[in-house]
Amino acid sequence: MRTFNLRATDEYIKLGQVLKAVGFVESGVDAKDVILQGMVQVNGEVVYQRGKKCYDGDVITFEEQSLLIKK
């Protein structure tokens, strides 16, 4: 499992932003597409909101890859 470290000043990161930041997708448009297709899970539940806020401890799963959000 990979990890993504939030900046010290941030409480959360939006789902579309983190998918792009870690290279799961190439662009914000690609992030929107995979999220709307139901291909992304947060903490084991399919999420359809690109703006979903991801906090410390959340686990994002996409194409059999997992990512842990850490503060």
mmCIF file as Biopython writes it, N, C-alpha, C and O atoms, coordinates in Angstrom:
data_model
#
loop_
_atom_site.group_PDB
_atom_site.id
_atom_site.type_symbol
_atom_site.label_atom_id
_atom_site.label_alt_id
_atom_site.label_comp_id
_atom_site.label_asym_id
_atom_site.label_entity_id
_atom_site.label_seq_id
_atom_site.pdbx_PDB_ins_code
_atom_site.Cartn_x
_atom_site.Cartn_y
_atom_site.Cartn_z
_atom_site.occupancy
_atom_site.B_iso_or_equiv
_atom_site.auth_seq_id
_atom_site.auth_asym_id
_atom_site.pdbx_PDB_model_num
ATOM 1   N N  . MET A ? 1  ? 0.856   -1.183 0.000   1.0 0.0 1  A 1 
ATOM 2   C CA . MET A ? 1  ? 0.000   0.000  0.000   1.0 0.0 1  A 1 
ATOM 3   C C  . MET A ? 1  ? 0.897   1.240  0.000   1.0 0.0 1  A 1 
ATOM 4   O O  . MET A ? 1  ? 1.844   1.350  0.779   1.0 0.0 1  A 1 
ATOM 5   N N  . ARG A ? 2  ? 0.569   2.150  -0.886  1.0 0.0 2  A 1 
ATOM 6   C CA . ARG A ? 2  ? 1.275   3.429  -0.950  1.0 0.0 2  A 1 
ATOM 7   C C  . ARG A ? 2  ? 0.667   4.398  0.057   1.0 0.0 2  A 1 
ATOM 8   O O  . ARG A ? 2  ? -0.444  4.192  0.545   1.0 0.0 2  A 1 
ATOM 9   N N  . THR A ? 3  ? 1.408   5.450  0.358   1.0 0.0 3  A 1 
ATOM 10  C CA . THR A ? 3  ? 0.876   6.484  1.246   1.0 0.0 3  A 1 
ATOM 11  C C  . THR A ? 3  ? 0.976   7.849  0.570   1.0 0.0 3  A 1 
ATOM 12  O O  . THR A ? 3  ? 1.855   8.092  -0.257  1.0 0.0 3  A 1 
ATOM 13  N N  . PHE A ? 4  ? 0.067   8.714  0.937   1.0 0.0 4  A 1 
ATOM 14  C CA . PHE A ? 4  ? 0.080   10.106 0.486   1.0 0.0 4  A 1 
ATOM 15  C C  . PHE A ? 4  ? 0.051   10.961 1.735   1.0 0.0 4  A 1 
ATOM 16  O O  . PHE A ? 4  ? -0.868  10.853 2.546   1.0 0.0 4  A 1 
ATOM 17  N N  . ASN A ? 5  ? 1.056   11.811 1.894   1.0 0.0 5  A 1 
ATOM 18  C CA . ASN A ? 5  ? 1.140   12.670 3.073   1.0 0.0 5  A 1 
ATOM 19  C C  . ASN A ? 5  ? 0.510   14.029 2.801   1.0 0.0 5  A 1 
ATOM 20  O O  . ASN A ? 5  ? 0.908   14.753 1.888   1.0 0.0 5  A 1 
ATOM 21  N N  . LEU A ? 6  ? -0.478  14.349 3.617   1.0 0.0 6  A 1 
ATOM 22  C CA . LEU A ? 6  ? -1.088  15.673 3.553   1.0 0.0 6  A 1 
ATOM 23  C C  . LEU A ? 6  ? -0.079  16.707 4.037   1.0 0.0 6  A 1 
ATOM 24  O O  . LEU A ? 6  ? 0.754   16.416 4.896   1.0 0.0 6  A 1 
ATOM 25  N N  . ARG A ? 7  ? -0.155  17.902 3.490   1.0 0.0 7  A 1 
ATOM 26  C CA . ARG A ? 7  ? 0.682   18.984 4.001   1.0 0.0 7  A 1 
ATOM 27  C C  . ARG A ? 7  ? 0.251   19.289 5.426   1.0 0.0 7  A 1 
ATOM 28  O O  . ARG A ? 7  ? -0.909  19.089 5.789   1.0 0.0 7  A 1 
ATOM 29  N N  . ALA A ? 8  ? 1.176   19.767 6.219   1.0 0.0 8  A 1 
ATOM 30  C CA . ALA A ? 8  ? 0.908   20.040 7.639   1.0 0.0 8  A 1 
ATOM 31  C C  . ALA A ? 8  ? -0.261  21.005 7.833   1.0 0.0 8  A 1 
ATOM 32  O O  . ALA A ? 8  ? -0.958  20.942 8.845   1.0 0.0 8  A 1 
ATOM 33  N N  . THR A ? 9  ? -0.474  21.894 6.867   1.0 0.0 9  A 1 
ATOM 34  C CA . THR A ? 9  ? -1.536  22.891 6.996   1.0 0.0 9  A 1 
ATOM 35  C C  . THR A ? 9  ? -2.883  22.405 6.468   1.0 0.0 9  A 1 
ATOM 36  O O  . THR A ? 9  ? -3.894  23.082 6.650   1.0 0.0 9  A 1 
ATOM 37  N N  . ASP A ? 10 ? -2.911  21.243 5.819   1.0 0.0 10 A 1 
ATOM 38  C CA . ASP A ? 10 ? -4.145  20.742 5.214   1.0 0.0 10 A 1 
ATOM 39  C C  . ASP A ? 10 ? -4.849  19.733 6.110   1.0 0.0 10 A 1 
ATOM 40  O O  . ASP A ? 10 ? -4.211  18.872 6.715   1.0 0.0 10 A 1 
ATOM 41  N N  . GLU A ? 11 ? -6.174  19.849 6.188   1.0 0.0 11 A 1 
ATOM 42  C CA . GLU A ? 11 ? -7.000  18.892 6.919   1.0 0.0 11 A 1 
ATOM 43  C C  . GLU A ? 11 ? -7.397  17.727 6.016   1.0 0.0 11 A 1 
ATOM 44  O O  . GLU A ? 11 ? -7.576  16.602 6.482   1.0 0.0 11 A 1 
ATOM 45  N N  . TYR A ? 12 ? -7.532  18.011 4.707   1.0 0.0 12 A 1 
ATOM 46  C CA . TYR A ? 12 ? -8.012  17.006 3.755   1.0 0.0 12 A 1 
ATOM 47  C C  . TYR A ? 12 ? -7.484  17.331 2.369   1.0 0.0 12 A 1 
ATOM 48  O O  . TYR A ? 12 ? -6.902  18.389 2.133   1.0 0.0 12 A 1 
ATOM 49  N N  . ILE A ? 13 ? -7.707  16.376 1.445   1.0 0.0 13 A 1 
ATOM 50  C CA . ILE A ? 13 ? -7.468  16.604 0.024   1.0 0.0 13 A 1 
ATOM 51  C C  . ILE A ? 13 ? -8.666  16.035 -0.710  1.0 0.0 13 A 1 
ATOM 52  O O  . ILE A ? 13 ? -9.225  15.018 -0.299  1.0 0.0 13 A 1 
ATOM 53  N N  . LYS A ? 14 ? -9.062  16.678 -1.785  1.0 0.0 14 A 1 
ATOM 54  C CA . LYS A ? 14 ? -10.205 16.191 -2.554  1.0 0.0 14 A 1 
ATOM 55  C C  . LYS A ? 14 ? -9.788  14.969 -3.371  1.0 0.0 14 A 1 
ATOM 56  O O  . LYS A ? 14 ? -8.650  14.867 -3.829  1.0 0.0 14 A 1 
ATOM 57  N N  . LEU A ? 15 ? -10.723 14.057 -3.540  1.0 0.0 15 A 1 
ATOM 58  C CA . LEU A ? 15 ? -10.453 12.780 -4.195  1.0 0.0 15 A 1 
ATOM 59  C C  . LEU A ? 15 ? -9.848  12.953 -5.577  1.0 0.0 15 A 1 
ATOM 60  O O  . LEU A ? 15 ? -8.843  12.312 -5.886  1.0 0.0 15 A 1 
ATOM 61  N N  . GLY A ? 16 ? -10.421 13.792 -6.409  1.0 0.0 16 A 1 
ATOM 62  C CA . GLY A ? 16 ? -9.887  14.006 -7.754  1.0 0.0 16 A 1 
ATOM 63  C C  . GLY A ? 16 ? -8.455  14.510 -7.730  1.0 0.0 16 A 1 
ATOM 64  O O  . GLY A ? 16 ? -7.639  14.126 -8.568  1.0 0.0 16 A 1 
ATOM 65  N N  . GLN A ? 17 ? -8.152  15.372 -6.769  1.0 0.0 17 A 1 
ATOM 66  C CA . GLN A ? 17 ? -6.801  15.927 -6.656  1.0 0.0 17 A 1 
ATOM 67  C C  . GLN A ? 17 ? -5.786  14.865 -6.267  1.0 0.0 17 A 1 
ATOM 68  O O  . GLN A ? 17 ? -4.681  14.833 -6.807  1.0 0.0 17 A 1 
ATOM 69  N N  . VAL A ? 18 ? -6.151  14.001 -5.338  1.0 0.0 18 A 1 
ATOM 70  C CA . VAL A ? 18 ? -5.196  12.983 -4.891  1.0 0.0 18 A 1 
ATOM 71  C C  . VAL A ? 18 ? -4.964  11.928 -5.972  1.0 0.0 18 A 1 
ATOM 72  O O  . VAL A ? 18 ? -3.847  11.432 -6.118  1.0 0.0 18 A 1 
ATOM 73  N N  . LEU A ? 19 ? -5.995  11.582 -6.722  1.0 0.0 19 A 1 
ATOM 74  C CA . LEU A ? 19 ? -5.803  10.611 -7.820  1.0 0.0 19 A 1 
ATOM 75  C C  . LEU A ? 19 ? -4.794  11.143 -8.828  1.0 0.0 19 A 1 
ATOM 76  O O  . LEU A ? 19 ? -3.948  10.404 -9.331  1.0 0.0 19 A 1 
ATOM 77  N N  . LYS A ? 20 ? -4.895  12.415 -9.110  1.0 0.0 20 A 1 
ATOM 78  C CA . LYS A ? 20 ? -3.965  13.050 -10.040 1.0 0.0 20 A 1 
ATOM 79  C C  . LYS A ? 20 ? -2.575  13.205 -9.423  1.0 0.0 20 A 1 
ATOM 80  O O  . LYS A ? 20 ? -1.576  12.963 -10.100 1.0 0.0 20 A 1 
ATOM 81  N N  . ALA A ? 21 ? -2.495  13.598 -8.166  1.0 0.0 21 A 1 
ATOM 82  C CA . ALA A ? 21 ? -1.217  13.838 -7.498  1.0 0.0 21 A 1 
ATOM 83  C C  . ALA A ? 21 ? -0.340  12.595 -7.418  1.0 0.0 21 A 1 
ATOM 84  O O  . ALA A ? 21 ? 0.883   12.689 -7.525  1.0 0.0 21 A 1 
ATOM 85  N N  . VAL A ? 22 ? -0.956  11.432 -7.230  1.0 0.0 22 A 1 
ATOM 86  C CA . VAL A ? 22 ? -0.161  10.201 -7.097  1.0 0.0 22 A 1 
ATOM 87  C C  . VAL A ? 22 ? 0.030   9.483  -8.426  1.0 0.0 22 A 1 
ATOM 88  O O  . VAL A ? 22 ? 0.703   8.454  -8.491  1.0 0.0 22 A 1 
ATOM 89  N N  . GLY A ? 23 ? -0.561  10.026 -9.483  1.0 0.0 23 A 1 
ATOM 90  C CA . GLY A ? 23 ? -0.365  9.443  -10.803 1.0 0.0 23 A 1 
ATOM 91  C C  . GLY A ? 23 ? -1.301  8.311  -11.152 1.0 0.0 23 A 1 
ATOM 92  O O  . GLY A ? 23 ? -1.049  7.585  -12.113 1.0 0.0 23 A 1 
ATOM 93  N N  . PHE A ? 24 ? -2.385  8.136  -10.396 1.0 0.0 24 A 1 
ATOM 94  C CA . PHE A ? 24 ? -3.372  7.121  -10.755 1.0 0.0 24 A 1 
ATOM 95  C C  . PHE A ? 24 ? -4.057  7.502  -12.066 1.0 0.0 24 A 1 
ATOM 96  O O  . PHE A ? 24 ? -4.448  6.632  -12.845 1.0 0.0 24 A 1 
ATOM 97  N N  . VAL A ? 25 ? -4.200  8.809  -12.304 1.0 0.0 25 A 1 
ATOM 98  C CA . VAL A ? 25 ? -4.775  9.327  -13.551 1.0 0.0 25 A 1 
ATOM 99  C C  . VAL A ? 25 ? -3.891  10.473 -14.041 1.0 0.0 25 A 1 
ATOM 100 O O  . VAL A ? 25 ? -3.091  11.022 -13.284 1.0 0.0 25 A 1 
ATOM 101 N N  . GLU A ? 26 ? -4.049  10.824 -15.317 1.0 0.0 26 A 1 
ATOM 102 C CA . GLU A ? 26 ? -3.229  11.872 -15.927 1.0 0.0 26 A 1 
ATOM 103 C C  . GLU A ? 26 ? -3.754  13.291 -15.680 1.0 0.0 26 A 1 
ATOM 104 O O  . GLU A ? 26 ? -2.974  14.237 -15.570 1.0 0.0 26 A 1 
ATOM 105 N N  . SER A ? 27 ? -5.072  13.428 -15.595 1.0 0.0 27 A 1 
ATOM 106 C CA . SER A ? 27 ? -5.641  14.774 -15.500 1.0 0.0 27 A 1 
ATOM 107 C C  . SER A ? 27 ? -6.900  14.776 -14.643 1.0 0.0 27 A 1 
ATOM 108 O O  . SER A ? 27 ? -7.416  13.727 -14.257 1.0 0.0 27 A 1 
ATOM 109 N N  . GLY A ? 28 ? -7.375  15.973 -14.359 1.0 0.0 28 A 1 
ATOM 110 C CA . GLY A ? 28 ? -8.621  16.117 -13.620 1.0 0.0 28 A 1 
ATOM 111 C C  . GLY A ? 28 ? -9.807  15.542 -14.371 1.0 0.0 28 A 1 
ATOM 112 O O  . GLY A ? 28 ? -10.733 15.007 -13.761 1.0 0.0 28 A 1 
ATOM 113 N N  . VAL A ? 29 ? -9.783  15.650 -15.688 1.0 0.0 29 A 1 
ATOM 114 C CA . VAL A ? 29 ? -10.858 15.075 -16.516 1.0 0.0 29 A 1 
ATOM 115 C C  . VAL A ? 29 ? -10.861 13.557 -16.385 1.0 0.0 29 A 1 
ATOM 116 O O  . VAL A ? 29 ? -11.921 12.943 -16.262 1.0 0.0 29 A 1 
ATOM 117 N N  . ASP A ? 30 ? -9.670  12.950 -16.413 1.0 0.0 30 A 1 
ATOM 118 C CA . ASP A ? 30 ? -9.577  11.501 -16.235 1.0 0.0 30 A 1 
ATOM 119 C C  . ASP A ? 30 ? -10.064 11.088 -14.853 1.0 0.0 30 A 1 
ATOM 120 O O  . ASP A ? 30 ? -10.742 10.071 -14.709 1.0 0.0 30 A 1 
ATOM 121 N N  . ALA A ? 31 ? -9.720  11.876 -13.836 1.0 0.0 31 A 1 
ATOM 122 C CA . ALA A ? 31 ? -10.178 11.582 -12.473 1.0 0.0 31 A 1 
ATOM 123 C C  . ALA A ? 31 ? -11.701 11.605 -12.417 1.0 0.0 31 A 1 
ATOM 124 O O  . ALA A ? 31 ? -12.322 10.708 -11.847 1.0 0.0 31 A 1 
ATOM 125 N N  . LYS A ? 32 ? -12.294 12.627 -13.007 1.0 0.0 32 A 1 
ATOM 126 C CA . LYS A ? 32 ? -13.756 12.736 -13.029 1.0 0.0 32 A 1 
ATOM 127 C C  . LYS A ? 32 ? -14.373 11.512 -13.693 1.0 0.0 32 A 1 
ATOM 128 O O  . LYS A ? 32 ? -15.356 10.961 -13.196 1.0 0.0 32 A 1 
ATOM 129 N N  . ASP A ? 33 ? -13.800 11.089 -14.812 1.0 0.0 33 A 1 
ATOM 130 C CA . ASP A ? 33 ? -14.339 9.939  -15.544 1.0 0.0 33 A 1 
ATOM 131 C C  . ASP A ? 33 ? -14.293 8.656  -14.730 1.0 0.0 33 A 1 
ATOM 132 O O  . ASP A ? 33 ? -15.296 7.948  -14.640 1.0 0.0 33 A 1 
ATOM 133 N N  . VAL A ? 34 ? -13.142 8.344  -14.132 1.0 0.0 34 A 1 
ATOM 134 C CA . VAL A ? 34 ? -13.040 7.082  -13.386 1.0 0.0 34 A 1 
ATOM 135 C C  . VAL A ? 34 ? -13.902 7.108  -12.126 1.0 0.0 34 A 1 
ATOM 136 O O  . VAL A ? 34 ? -14.428 6.074  -11.714 1.0 0.0 34 A 1 
ATOM 137 N N  . ILE A ? 35 ? -14.049 8.276  -11.518 1.0 0.0 35 A 1 
ATOM 138 C CA . ILE A ? 35 ? -14.905 8.388  -10.338 1.0 0.0 35 A 1 
ATOM 139 C C  . ILE A ? 35 ? -16.367 8.184  -10.732 1.0 0.0 35 A 1 
ATOM 140 O O  . ILE A ? 35 ? -17.081 7.427  -10.074 1.0 0.0 35 A 1 
ATOM 141 N N  . LEU A ? 36 ? -16.818 8.847  -11.791 1.0 0.0 36 A 1 
ATOM 142 C CA . LEU A ? 36 ? -18.214 8.716  -12.226 1.0 0.0 36 A 1 
ATOM 143 C C  . LEU A ? 36 ? -18.537 7.313  -12.723 1.0 0.0 36 A 1 
ATOM 144 O O  . LEU A ? 36 ? -19.697 6.900  -12.689 1.0 0.0 36 A 1 
ATOM 145 N N  . GLN A ? 37 ? -17.534 6.576  -13.185 1.0 0.0 37 A 1 
ATOM 146 C CA . GLN A ? 37 ? -17.728 5.190  -13.631 1.0 0.0 37 A 1 
ATOM 147 C C  . GLN A ? 37 ? -17.745 4.204  -12.459 1.0 0.0 37 A 1 
ATOM 148 O O  . GLN A ? 37 ? -17.934 3.004  -12.660 1.0 0.0 37 A 1 
ATOM 149 N N  . GLY A ? 38 ? -17.550 4.703  -11.247 1.0 0.0 38 A 1 
ATOM 150 C CA . GLY A ? 38 ? -17.595 3.842  -10.068 1.0 0.0 38 A 1 
ATOM 151 C C  . GLY A ? 38 ? -16.349 2.996  -9.884  1.0 0.0 38 A 1 
ATOM 152 O O  . GLY A ? 38 ? -16.402 1.928  -9.275  1.0 0.0 38 A 1 
ATOM 153 N N  . MET A ? 39 ? -15.233 3.467  -10.406 1.0 0.0 39 A 1 
ATOM 154 C CA . MET A ? 39 ? -13.991 2.701  -10.349 1.0 0.0 39 A 1 
ATOM 155 C C  . MET A ? 39 ? -13.137 3.017  -9.119  1.0 0.0 39 A 1 
ATOM 156 O O  . MET A ? 39 ? -12.072 2.425  -8.945  1.0 0.0 39 A 1 
ATOM 157 N N  . VAL A ? 40 ? -13.586 3.937  -8.269  1.0 0.0 40 A 1 
ATOM 158 C CA . VAL A ? 40 ? -12.793 4.380  -7.122  1.0 0.0 40 A 1 
ATOM 159 C C  . VAL A ? 40 ? -13.575 4.117  -5.837  1.0 0.0 40 A 1 
ATOM 160 O O  . VAL A ? 40 ? -14.774 4.382  -5.747  1.0 0.0 40 A 1 
ATOM 161 N N  . GLN A ? 41 ? -12.851 3.583  -4.839  1.0 0.0 41 A 1 
ATOM 162 C CA . GLN A ? 41 ? -13.447 3.354  -3.529  1.0 0.0 41 A 1 
ATOM 163 C C  . GLN A ? 41 ? -12.684 4.155  -2.480  1.0 0.0 41 A 1 
ATOM 164 O O  . GLN A ? 41 ? -11.468 4.325  -2.565  1.0 0.0 41 A 1 
ATOM 165 N N  . VAL A ? 42 ? -13.421 4.637  -1.501  1.0 0.0 42 A 1 
ATOM 166 C CA . VAL A ? 42 ? -12.822 5.265  -0.326  1.0 0.0 42 A 1 
ATOM 167 C C  . VAL A ? 42 ? -13.320 4.470  0.872   1.0 0.0 42 A 1 
ATOM 168 O O  . VAL A ? 42 ? -14.523 4.371  1.115   1.0 0.0 42 A 1 
ATOM 169 N N  . ASN A ? 43 ? -12.385 3.912  1.608   1.0 0.0 43 A 1 
ATOM 170 C CA . ASN A ? 43 ? -12.698 3.079  2.774   1.0 0.0 43 A 1 
ATOM 171 C C  . ASN A ? 43 ? -13.666 1.953  2.430   1.0 0.0 43 A 1 
ATOM 172 O O  . ASN A ? 43 ? -14.566 1.635  3.207   1.0 0.0 43 A 1 
ATOM 173 N N  . GLY A ? 44 ? -13.471 1.352  1.252   1.0 0.0 44 A 1 
ATOM 174 C CA . GLY A ? 44 ? -14.255 0.187  0.844   1.0 0.0 44 A 1 
ATOM 175 C C  . GLY A ? 44 ? -15.592 0.485  0.205   1.0 0.0 44 A 1 
ATOM 176 O O  . GLY A ? 44 ? -16.311 -0.442 -0.168  1.0 0.0 44 A 1 
ATOM 177 N N  . GLU A ? 45 ? -15.948 1.750  0.067   1.0 0.0 45 A 1 
ATOM 178 C CA . GLU A ? 45 ? -17.223 2.116  -0.541  1.0 0.0 45 A 1 
ATOM 179 C C  . GLU A ? 45 ? -16.992 2.884  -1.831  1.0 0.0 45 A 1 
ATOM 180 O O  . GLU A ? 45 ? -16.153 3.783  -1.882  1.0 0.0 45 A 1 
ATOM 181 N N  . VAL A ? 46 ? -17.734 2.531  -2.871  1.0 0.0 46 A 1 
ATOM 182 C CA . VAL A ? 46 ? -17.630 3.230  -4.144  1.0 0.0 46 A 1 
ATOM 183 C C  . VAL A ? 46 ? -18.093 4.670  -3.953  1.0 0.0 46 A 1 
ATOM 184 O O  . VAL A ? 46 ? -19.122 4.934  -3.332  1.0 0.0 46 A 1 
ATOM 185 N N  . VAL A ? 47 ? -17.310 5.590  -4.500  1.0 0.0 47 A 1 
ATOM 186 C CA . VAL A ? 47 ? -17.605 7.017  -4.375  1.0 0.0 47 A 1 
ATOM 187 C C  . VAL A ? 47 ? -17.797 7.601  -5.771  1.0 0.0 47 A 1 
ATOM 188 O O  . VAL A ? 47 ? -17.037 7.287  -6.687  1.0 0.0 47 A 1 
ATOM 189 N N  . TYR A ? 48 ? -18.805 8.445  -5.933  1.0 0.0 48 A 1 
ATOM 190 C CA . TYR A ? 48 ? -19.103 9.070  -7.224  1.0 0.0 48 A 1 
ATOM 191 C C  . TYR A ? 48 ? -18.882 10.580 -7.189  1.0 0.0 48 A 1 
ATOM 192 O O  . TYR A ? 48 ? -19.240 11.276 -8.139  1.0 0.0 48 A 1 
ATOM 193 N N  . GLN A ? 49 ? -18.295 11.096 -6.101  1.0 0.0 49 A 1 
ATOM 194 C CA . GLN A ? 49 ? -18.080 12.536 -5.947  1.0 0.0 49 A 1 
ATOM 195 C C  . GLN A ? 49 ? -16.604 12.869 -6.137  1.0 0.0 49 A 1 
ATOM 196 O O  . GLN A ? 49 ? -15.767 12.446 -5.340  1.0 0.0 49 A 1 
ATOM 197 N N  . ARG A ? 50 ? -16.289 13.598 -7.154  1.0 0.0 50 A 1 
ATOM 198 C CA . ARG A ? 50 ? -14.902 14.002 -7.405  1.0 0.0 50 A 1 
ATOM 199 C C  . ARG A ? 50 ? -14.386 14.891 -6.278  1.0 0.0 50 A 1 
ATOM 200 O O  . ARG A ? 50 ? -13.194 14.871 -5.968  1.0 0.0 50 A 1 
ATOM 201 N N  . GLY A ? 51 ? -15.271 15.666 -5.666  1.0 0.0 51 A 1 
ATOM 202 C CA . GLY A ? 51 ? -14.883 16.576 -4.602  1.0 0.0 51 A 1 
ATOM 203 C C  . GLY A ? 51 ? -14.927 15.964 -3.211  1.0 0.0 51 A 1 
ATOM 204 O O  . GLY A ? 51 ? -14.808 16.681 -2.217  1.0 0.0 51 A 1 
ATOM 205 N N  . LYS A ? 52 ? -15.098 14.649 -3.126  1.0 0.0 52 A 1 
ATOM 206 C CA . LYS A ? 52 ? -15.119 13.964 -1.825  1.0 0.0 52 A 1 
ATOM 207 C C  . LYS A ? 52 ? -13.851 14.314 -1.054  1.0 0.0 52 A 1 
ATOM 208 O O  . LYS A ? 52 ? -12.749 14.209 -1.592  1.0 0.0 52 A 1 
ATOM 209 N N  . LYS A ? 53 ? -13.997 14.722 0.186   1.0 0.0 53 A 1 
ATOM 210 C CA . LYS A ? 53 ? -12.853 15.088 1.015   1.0 0.0 53 A 1 
ATOM 211 C C  . LYS A ? 53 ? -12.249 13.836 1.634   1.0 0.0 53 A 1 
ATOM 212 O O  . LYS A ? 53 ? -12.947 13.037 2.258   1.0 0.0 53 A 1 
ATOM 213 N N  . CYS A ? 54 ? -10.942 13.676 1.453   1.0 0.0 54 A 1 
ATOM 214 C CA . CYS A ? 54 ? -10.224 12.529 1.990   1.0 0.0 54 A 1 
ATOM 215 C C  . CYS A ? 54 ? -9.347  13.007 3.141   1.0 0.0 54 A 1 
ATOM 216 O O  . CYS A ? 54 ? -8.547  13.930 2.992   1.0 0.0 54 A 1 
ATOM 217 N N  . TYR A ? 55 ? -9.514  12.362 4.287   1.0 0.0 55 A 1 
ATOM 218 C CA . TYR A ? 55 ? -8.833  12.767 5.512   1.0 0.0 55 A 1 
ATOM 219 C C  . TYR A ? 55 ? -7.788  11.737 5.933   1.0 0.0 55 A 1 
ATOM 220 O O  . TYR A ? 55 ? -7.701  10.649 5.364   1.0 0.0 55 A 1 
ATOM 221 N N  . ASP A ? 56 ? -7.007  12.099 6.932   1.0 0.0 56 A 1 
ATOM 222 C CA . ASP A ? 56 ? -6.018  11.218 7.527   1.0 0.0 56 A 1 
ATOM 223 C C  . ASP A ? 56 ? -6.658  9.862  7.877   1.0 0.0 56 A 1 
ATOM 224 O O  . ASP A ? 56 ? -7.681  9.806  8.558   1.0 0.0 56 A 1 
ATOM 225 N N  . GLY A ? 57 ? -6.048  8.797  7.408   1.0 0.0 57 A 1 
ATOM 226 C CA . GLY A ? 57 ? -6.543  7.451  7.698   1.0 0.0 57 A 1 
ATOM 227 C C  . GLY A ? 57 ? -7.434  6.866  6.624   1.0 0.0 57 A 1 
ATOM 228 O O  . GLY A ? 57 ? -7.699  5.664  6.641   1.0 0.0 57 A 1 
ATOM 229 N N  . ASP A ? 58 ? -7.907  7.679  5.689   1.0 0.0 58 A 1 
ATOM 230 C CA . ASP A ? 58 ? -8.734  7.151  4.602   1.0 0.0 58 A 1 
ATOM 231 C C  . ASP A ? 58 ? -7.884  6.308  3.655   1.0 0.0 58 A 1 
ATOM 232 O O  . ASP A ? 58 ? -6.711  6.601  3.419   1.0 0.0 58 A 1 
ATOM 233 N N  . VAL A ? 59 ? -8.502  5.252  3.117   1.0 0.0 59 A 1 
ATOM 234 C CA . VAL A ? 59 ? -7.836  4.387  2.147   1.0 0.0 59 A 1 
ATOM 235 C C  . VAL A ? 59 ? -8.586  4.485  0.821   1.0 0.0 59 A 1 
ATOM 236 O O  . VAL A ? 59 ? -9.788  4.230  0.751   1.0 0.0 59 A 1 
ATOM 237 N N  . ILE A ? 60 ? -7.862  4.857  -0.218  1.0 0.0 60 A 1 
ATOM 238 C CA . ILE A ? 60 ? -8.426  4.983  -1.558  1.0 0.0 60 A 1 
ATOM 239 C C  . ILE A ? 60 ? -7.970  3.781  -2.374  1.0 0.0 60 A 1 
ATOM 240 O O  . ILE A ? 60 ? -6.789  3.434  -2.372  1.0 0.0 60 A 1 
ATOM 241 N N  . THR A ? 61 ? -8.906  3.150  -3.070  1.0 0.0 61 A 1 
ATOM 242 C CA . THR A ? 61 ? -8.584  1.999  -3.911  1.0 0.0 61 A 1 
ATOM 243 C C  . THR A ? 61 ? -8.999  2.291  -5.337  1.0 0.0 61 A 1 
ATOM 244 O O  . THR A ? 61 ? -10.115 2.739  -5.598  1.0 0.0 61 A 1 
ATOM 245 N N  . PHE A ? 62 ? -8.069  2.027  -6.271  1.0 0.0 62 A 1 
ATOM 246 C CA . PHE A ? 62 ? -8.316  2.231  -7.693  1.0 0.0 62 A 1 
ATOM 247 C C  . PHE A ? 62 ? -7.508  1.198  -8.461  1.0 0.0 62 A 1 
ATOM 248 O O  . PHE A ? 62 ? -6.291  1.108  -8.295  1.0 0.0 62 A 1 
ATOM 249 N N  . GLU A ? 63 ? -8.184  0.413  -9.307  1.0 0.0 63 A 1 
ATOM 250 C CA . GLU A ? 63 ? -7.534  -0.611 -10.131 1.0 0.0 63 A 1 
ATOM 251 C C  . GLU A ? 63 ? -6.556  -1.465 -9.329  1.0 0.0 63 A 1 
ATOM 252 O O  . GLU A ? 63 ? -5.391  -1.606 -9.700  1.0 0.0 63 A 1 
ATOM 253 N N  . GLU A ? 64 ? -7.041  -2.029 -8.233  1.0 0.0 64 A 1 
ATOM 254 C CA . GLU A ? 64 ? -6.265  -2.933 -7.379  1.0 0.0 64 A 1 
ATOM 255 C C  . GLU A ? 64 ? -5.048  -2.271 -6.738  1.0 0.0 64 A 1 
ATOM 256 O O  . GLU A ? 64 ? -4.151  -2.966 -6.260  1.0 0.0 64 A 1 
ATOM 257 N N  . GLN A ? 65 ? -5.003  -0.950 -6.720  1.0 0.0 65 A 1 
ATOM 258 C CA . GLN A ? 65 ? -3.962  -0.206 -6.028  1.0 0.0 65 A 1 
ATOM 259 C C  . GLN A ? 65 ? -4.605  0.497  -4.843  1.0 0.0 65 A 1 
ATOM 260 O O  . GLN A ? 65 ? -5.706  1.038  -4.951  1.0 0.0 65 A 1 
ATOM 261 N N  . SER A ? 66 ? -3.910  0.486  -3.711  1.0 0.0 66 A 1 
ATOM 262 C CA . SER A ? 66 ? -4.430  1.144  -2.523  1.0 0.0 66 A 1 
ATOM 263 C C  . SER A ? 66 ? -3.509  2.278  -2.097  1.0 0.0 66 A 1 
ATOM 264 O O  . SER A ? 66 ? -2.292  2.225  -2.275  1.0 0.0 66 A 1 
ATOM 265 N N  . LEU A ? 67 ? -4.123  3.289  -1.538  1.0 0.0 67 A 1 
ATOM 266 C CA . LEU A ? 67 ? -3.405  4.483  -1.124  1.0 0.0 67 A 1 
ATOM 267 C C  . LEU A ? 67 ? -3.937  4.920  0.237   1.0 0.0 67 A 1 
ATOM 268 O O  . LEU A ? 67 ? -5.143  5.105  0.404   1.0 0.0 67 A 1 
ATOM 269 N N  . LEU A ? 68 ? -3.045  5.086  1.207   1.0 0.0 68 A 1 
ATOM 270 C CA . LEU A ? 68 ? -3.412  5.541  2.542   1.0 0.0 68 A 1 
ATOM 271 C C  . LEU A ? 68 ? -3.100  7.021  2.664   1.0 0.0 68 A 1 
ATOM 272 O O  . LEU A ? 68 ? -1.990  7.455  2.355   1.0 0.0 68 A 1 
ATOM 273 N N  . ILE A ? 69 ? -4.083  7.801  3.118   1.0 0.0 69 A 1 
ATOM 274 C CA . ILE A ? 69 ? -3.883  9.224  3.356   1.0 0.0 69 A 1 
ATOM 275 C C  . ILE A ? 69 ? -3.355  9.389  4.775   1.0 0.0 69 A 1 
ATOM 276 O O  . ILE A ? 69 ? -3.939  8.875  5.729   1.0 0.0 69 A 1 
ATOM 277 N N  . LYS A ? 70 ? -2.244  10.110 4.905   1.0 0.0 70 A 1 
ATOM 278 C CA . LYS A ? 70 ? -1.641  10.332 6.220   1.0 0.0 70 A 1 
ATOM 279 C C  . LYS A ? 70 ? -1.418  11.816 6.447   1.0 0.0 70 A 1 
ATOM 280 O O  . LYS A ? 70 ? -1.135  12.564 5.511   1.0 0.0 70 A 1 
ATOM 281 N N  . LYS A ? 71 ? -1.544  12.228 7.679   1.0 0.0 71 A 1 
ATOM 282 C CA . LYS A ? 71 ? -1.319  13.625 8.077   1.0 0.0 71 A 1 
ATOM 283 C C  . LYS A ? 71 ? 0.141   13.806 8.417   1.0 0.0 71 A 1 
ATOM 284 O O  . LYS A ? 71 ? 0.559   14.905 8.779   1.0 0.0 71 A 1 
#
